[in-house]
Amino acid sequence: MPETAESEQLKLSVLKRIGSGINPNRTMGPSNYCVGDTKIHARFCRTNNRSPHLFKFNINPNTLVSNHELWICGHVELYYLIPTSLMQRIYDDPDAYPDNRHPEIRVVSVDVSTNKITYKAGGGKLDIAEYRNKRL
């Protein structure tokens, strides 16, 4: 899905917030930024009115070259700043959900009501509460 001006503004607002006022710089591609010396892969997912507490993201090779993955869930007040080491662990899990069309991508679902992600066969979940609204 192409980047919209709205989603770009949301990303920049959250990136500035997590960097304590440091202006982010875009690096390679539409989702890669630097806040100071920290590389962040930022993604935004709109709220789905049918399931307002669930958000879908993916882990792709661009995620794994950054220092952190930033998942913005619906608005600037709700996001997760997750270290790449955790993203790598999920990505490498042999039971992680692969994308149907792109086998190099892993699919995850974030439940913001419980701060858990579902990412693997059998409903494997992981608590990411410590990364909610985290700053650098």
Backbone as CSV, one residue per row, in Angstrom:
resi,resn,N_x,N_y,N_z,CA_x,CA_y,CA_z,C_x,C_y,C_z
1,MET,0.854,-1.177,0.000,0.000,0.000,0.000,0.900,1.240,0.000
2,PRO,0.662,2.167,-0.905,1.524,3.345,-0.990,1.431,4.232,0.247
3,GLU,2.524,4.897,0.517,2.607,5.824,1.648,1.682,7.010,1.404
4,THR,0.896,7.375,2.410,0.050,8.557,2.290,0.673,9.683,3.103
5,ALA,0.279,10.900,2.796,0.785,12.053,3.554,0.377,11.935,5.022
6,GLU,-0.823,11.431,5.276,-1.297,11.266,6.652,-0.439,10.267,7.423
7,SER,-0.174,9.106,6.826,0.622,8.106,7.543,2.062,8.567,7.718
8,GLU,2.588,9.298,6.752,3.940,9.850,6.890,3.996,10.840,8.054
9,GLN,3.000,11.703,8.181,2.956,12.672,9.282,2.842,11.968,10.632
10,LEU,2.017,10.915,10.705,1.887,10.144,11.941,3.228,9.523,12.325
11,LYS,3.904,8.933,11.360,5.211,8.336,11.630,6.192,9.379,12.151
12,LEU,6.259,10.508,11.472,7.196,11.554,11.891,6.874,12.074,13.297
13,SER,5.600,12.207,13.613,5.204,12.660,14.959,5.648,11.674,16.036
14,VAL,5.414,10.384,15.791,5.806,9.374,16.778,7.324,9.281,16.861
15,LEU,7.999,9.330,15.731,9.464,9.260,15.745,10.066,10.420,16.529
16,LYS,9.505,11.605,16.372,9.993,12.757,17.137,9.730,12.557,18.627
17,ARG,8.585,11.981,18.962,8.238,11.719,20.354,9.201,10.707,20.976
18,ILE,9.469,9.619,20.289,10.347,8.598,20.880,11.795,9.074,20.954
19,GLY,12.150,10.044,20.118,13.492,10.597,20.142,13.626,11.826,21.011
20,SER,12.628,12.066,21.864,12.629,13.213,22.781,12.901,14.531,22.067
21,GLY,12.211,14.710,20.935,12.288,15.975,20.217,13.294,16.013,19.081
22,ILE,14.121,14.993,18.942,15.073,14.947,17.817,14.282,14.724,16.535
23,ASN,14.543,15.548,15.527,13.863,15.378,14.250,14.381,14.144,13.523
24,PRO,13.474,13.264,13.097,13.898,12.073,12.370,14.285,12.405,10.937
25,ASN,15.181,11.609,10.382,15.576,11.717,8.982,15.203,10.432,8.277
26,ARG,14.656,10.574,7.087,14.324,9.401,6.294,15.610,8.874,5.671
27,THR,15.755,7.561,5.699,16.907,6.939,5.050,16.400,6.203,3.813
28,MET,16.866,5.029,3.541,16.454,4.281,2.349,15.011,3.799,2.477
29,GLY,14.179,4.131,1.511,12.823,3.617,1.482,11.840,4.407,2.318
30,PRO,10.554,4.148,2.110,9.511,4.928,2.768,9.309,4.637,4.251
31,SER,9.859,3.562,4.761,9.603,3.194,6.154,10.848,3.201,7.022
32,ASN,11.963,3.643,6.499,13.222,3.624,7.232,13.656,5.034,7.613
33,TYR,13.976,5.209,8.898,14.309,6.521,9.430,15.510,6.408,10.367
34,CYS,16.136,7.534,10.625,17.154,7.646,11.670,16.698,8.698,12.661
35,VAL,16.807,8.364,13.929,16.587,9.317,15.015,17.922,9.354,15.738
36,GLY,18.665,10.425,15.519,20.048,10.441,15.984,20.813,9.374,15.228
37,ASP,21.482,8.489,15.950,22.225,7.386,15.333,21.430,6.083,15.278
38,THR,20.178,6.120,15.688,19.361,4.910,15.770,18.514,4.740,14.514
39,LYS,18.636,3.573,13.879,17.837,3.253,12.695,16.523,2.613,13.147
40,ILE,15.430,3.139,12.593,14.101,2.643,12.963,13.300,2.352,11.705
41,HIS,12.713,1.166,11.666,11.793,0.781,10.600,10.389,1.034,11.138
42,ALA,9.677,2.009,10.586,8.385,2.450,11.123,7.231,2.007,10.234
43,ARG,6.198,1.470,10.873,4.998,1.038,10.163,3.773,1.606,10.870
44,PHE,2.754,1.899,10.084,1.497,2.419,10.611,0.363,1.528,10.127
45,CYS,-0.554,1.185,11.033,-1.738,0.405,10.680,-2.967,1.156,11.175
46,ARG,-3.921,1.350,10.284,-5.169,2.022,10.644,-6.031,1.136,11.542
47,THR,-6.913,1.763,12.309,-7.857,1.048,13.153,-8.938,0.434,12.283
48,ASN,-9.251,-0.827,12.549,-10.330,-1.538,11.875,-11.537,-1.474,12.814
49,ASN,-12.622,-0.866,12.371,-13.797,-0.675,13.229,-14.392,-1.990,13.733
50,ARG,-14.227,-3.073,12.985,-14.758,-4.371,13.408,-13.946,-4.969,14.561
51,SER,-12.655,-4.702,14.568,-11.756,-5.205,15.623,-10.804,-4.081,16.021
52,PRO,-11.295,-3.079,16.761,-10.486,-1.896,17.033,-9.255,-2.134,17.911
53,HIS,-9.136,-3.311,18.497,-7.977,-3.610,19.339,-6.927,-4.466,18.625
54,LEU,-7.203,-4.877,17.378,-6.275,-5.726,16.628,-5.642,-4.966,15.460
55,PHE,-4.341,-5.166,15.298,-3.593,-4.508,14.225,-2.666,-5.534,13.585
56,LYS,-2.602,-5.519,12.253,-1.769,-6.462,11.505,-0.499,-5.776,11.027
57,PHE,0.621,-6.439,11.252,1.915,-5.967,10.774,2.664,-7.147,10.187
58,ASN,3.828,-6.876,9.626,4.673,-7.964,9.170,6.121,-7.674,9.512
59,ILE,6.888,-8.721,9.507,8.329,-8.609,9.710,8.962,-9.011,8.387
60,ASN,9.698,-8.078,7.799,10.325,-8.342,6.511,11.818,-8.041,6.610
61,PRO,12.579,-8.347,5.594,14.029,-8.112,5.669,14.415,-6.667,5.999
62,ASN,13.601,-5.668,5.625,13.897,-4.269,5.988,13.844,-4.063,7.495
63,THR,12.971,-4.788,8.159,12.860,-4.711,9.616,14.177,-5.083,10.267
64,LEU,14.804,-6.104,9.735,15.944,-6.732,10.393,17.260,-5.979,10.232
65,VAL,17.290,-4.914,9.431,18.520,-4.132,9.288,18.479,-2.853,10.124
66,SER,17.384,-2.632,10.821,17.244,-1.460,11.701,17.601,-1.847,13.129
67,ASN,17.679,-0.854,14.001,17.901,-1.117,15.422,16.587,-1.426,16.145
68,HIS,15.497,-0.830,15.632,14.182,-1.010,16.248,13.110,-1.083,15.166
69,GLU,12.028,-1.757,15.521,10.809,-1.774,14.715,9.788,-0.919,15.458
70,LEU,9.127,-0.015,14.746,8.102,0.844,15.333,6.768,0.496,14.700
71,TRP,5.839,0.017,15.530,4.488,-0.285,15.076,3.554,0.744,15.680
72,ILE,2.951,1.565,14.820,1.989,2.581,15.245,0.595,2.001,15.013
73,CYS,-0.177,1.925,16.083,-1.480,1.260,16.050,-2.618,2.291,16.064
74,GLY,-2.989,2.765,14.896,-4.154,3.630,14.752,-3.927,5.109,14.938
75,HIS,-3.076,5.507,15.884,-2.856,6.927,16.148,-1.540,7.114,16.902
76,VAL,-1.124,8.354,17.060,0.192,8.651,17.633,0.309,8.287,19.117
77,GLU,-0.785,8.098,19.789,-0.759,7.802,21.224,-0.524,6.326,21.541
78,LEU,-0.511,5.475,20.518,-0.403,4.035,20.751,0.581,3.416,19.766
79,TYR,1.733,3.065,20.295,2.772,2.480,19.439,3.647,1.545,20.264
80,TYR,4.423,0.728,19.571,5.384,-0.177,20.192,6.734,0.040,19.516
81,LEU,7.764,0.245,20.310,9.132,0.392,19.821,9.893,-0.850,20.277
82,ILE,10.111,-1.753,19.336,10.609,-3.097,19.651,12.022,-3.278,19.107
83,PRO,12.938,-3.809,19.920,14.298,-4.019,19.429,14.343,-5.084,18.334
84,THR,15.254,-4.898,17.419,15.375,-5.818,16.294,15.731,-7.229,16.756
85,SER,16.423,-7.374,17.873,16.755,-8.718,18.360,15.495,-9.550,18.585
86,LEU,14.425,-8.924,19.086,13.166,-9.637,19.273,12.507,-9.920,17.921
87,MET,12.575,-8.975,17.014,12.024,-9.191,15.675,12.733,-10.364,14.991
88,GLN,14.040,-10.438,15.157,14.823,-11.526,14.558,14.403,-12.872,15.150
89,ARG,14.182,-12.904,16.452,13.749,-14.144,17.111,12.410,-14.631,16.550
90,ILE,11.483,-13.704,16.380,10.178,-14.057,15.807,10.343,-14.505,14.360
91,TYR,11.109,-13.753,13.595,11.318,-14.044,12.176,11.918,-15.439,11.979
92,ASP,12.853,-15.809,12.845,13.545,-17.092,12.714,12.775,-18.280,13.276
93,ASP,11.698,-18.028,13.999,10.920,-19.125,14.577,10.357,-19.985,13.447
94,PRO,10.631,-21.282,13.450,10.158,-22.136,12.357,8.640,-22.217,12.242
95,ASP,7.924,-21.866,13.306,6.459,-21.895,13.283,5.830,-20.530,13.015
96,ALA,6.661,-19.504,12.770,6.127,-18.160,12.496,5.268,-18.199,11.237
97,TYR,4.195,-17.385,11.255,3.282,-17.336,10.110,3.969,-16.673,8.916
98,PRO,4.122,-17.405,7.791,4.654,-16.752,6.587,3.524,-16.062,5.832
99,ASP,3.869,-15.012,5.117,2.917,-14.363,4.223,2.631,-15.324,3.069
100,ASN,1.371,-15.408,2.641,0.995,-16.345,1.573,1.668,-16.057,0.234
101,ARG,1.896,-14.785,-0.067,2.474,-14.420,-1.360,3.976,-14.163,-1.303
102,HIS,4.489,-13.887,-0.113,5.902,-13.531,0.032,6.508,-14.348,1.172
103,PRO,7.137,-15.475,0.865,7.636,-16.357,1.925,8.729,-15.744,2.795
104,GLU,9.327,-14.638,2.372,10.368,-13.992,3.180,9.782,-13.041,4.222
105,ILE,8.468,-12.931,4.268,7.782,-12.042,5.214,7.023,-12.881,6.239
106,ARG,7.068,-12.455,7.509,6.311,-13.094,8.587,5.178,-12.161,9.011
107,VAL,4.021,-12.723,9.267,2.823,-11.951,9.603,2.569,-12.039,11.103
108,VAL,2.237,-10.901,11.711,1.918,-10.857,13.140,0.639,-10.051,13.351
109,SER,-0.037,-10.341,14.441,-1.232,-9.608,14.840,-0.987,-9.058,16.240
110,VAL,-1.198,-7.752,16.413,-1.007,-7.097,17.703,-2.375,-6.846,18.331
111,ASP,-2.533,-7.310,19.560,-3.749,-7.048,20.325,-3.383,-5.999,21.374
112,VAL,-3.806,-4.760,21.146,-3.424,-3.668,22.049,-4.165,-3.729,23.390
113,SER,-5.233,-4.511,23.471,-5.942,-4.647,24.749,-5.175,-5.539,25.726
114,THR,-4.314,-6.411,25.198,-3.523,-7.308,26.046,-2.018,-7.084,25.891
115,ASN,-1.626,-6.251,24.928,-0.202,-6.023,24.613,0.503,-7.314,24.220
116,LYS,-0.198,-8.150,23.478,0.395,-9.409,23.022,0.342,-9.484,21.506
117,ILE,1.346,-10.163,20.951,1.300,-10.434,19.519,1.113,-11.931,19.318
118,THR,0.351,-12.262,18.294,0.211,-13.638,17.851,1.040,-13.741,16.583
119,TYR,1.945,-14.725,16.548,2.874,-14.756,15.428,3.198,-16.141,14.888
120,LYS,2.675,-17.188,15.534,3.058,-18.507,15.042,1.934,-19.519,15.154
121,ALA,2.107,-20.620,14.449,1.132,-21.699,14.428,0.807,-22.141,15.845
122,GLY,-0.440,-22.498,16.053,-0.883,-22.898,17.372,-1.243,-21.716,18.252
123,GLY,-1.250,-20.504,17.663,-1.622,-19.308,18.414,-0.542,-18.820,19.346
124,GLY,0.718,-19.124,19.048,1.823,-18.680,19.891,1.803,-17.178,20.082
125,LYS,1.867,-16.746,21.329,1.790,-15.325,21.658,3.057,-14.882,22.382
126,LEU,3.270,-13.586,22.337,4.413,-12.986,23.011,3.963,-11.654,23.599
127,ASP,4.291,-11.413,24.858,3.929,-10.171,25.539,4.912,-9.072,25.143
128,ILE,4.395,-7.956,24.653,5.253,-6.830,24.254,4.903,-5.566,25.041
129,ALA,4.297,-5.730,26.206,3.880,-4.582,27.029,5.040,-3.647,27.341
130,GLU,6.226,-4.184,27.579,7.358,-3.322,27.954,7.788,-2.394,26.826
131,TYR,7.327,-2.646,25.608,7.703,-1.815,24.464,6.636,-0.778,24.086
132,ARG,5.511,-0.816,24.777,4.411,0.110,24.472,4.796,1.530,24.868
133,ASN,4.674,2.435,23.897,4.950,3.864,24.074,6.339,4.126,24.665
134,LYS,7.273,3.262,24.352,8.653,3.392,24.819,9.378,4.485,24.040
135,ARG,10.362,5.083,24.665,11.204,6.091,24.017,12.633,5.597,23.979
136,LEU,13.409,6.214,23.138,14.826,5.835,23.046,15.571,6.259,24.291
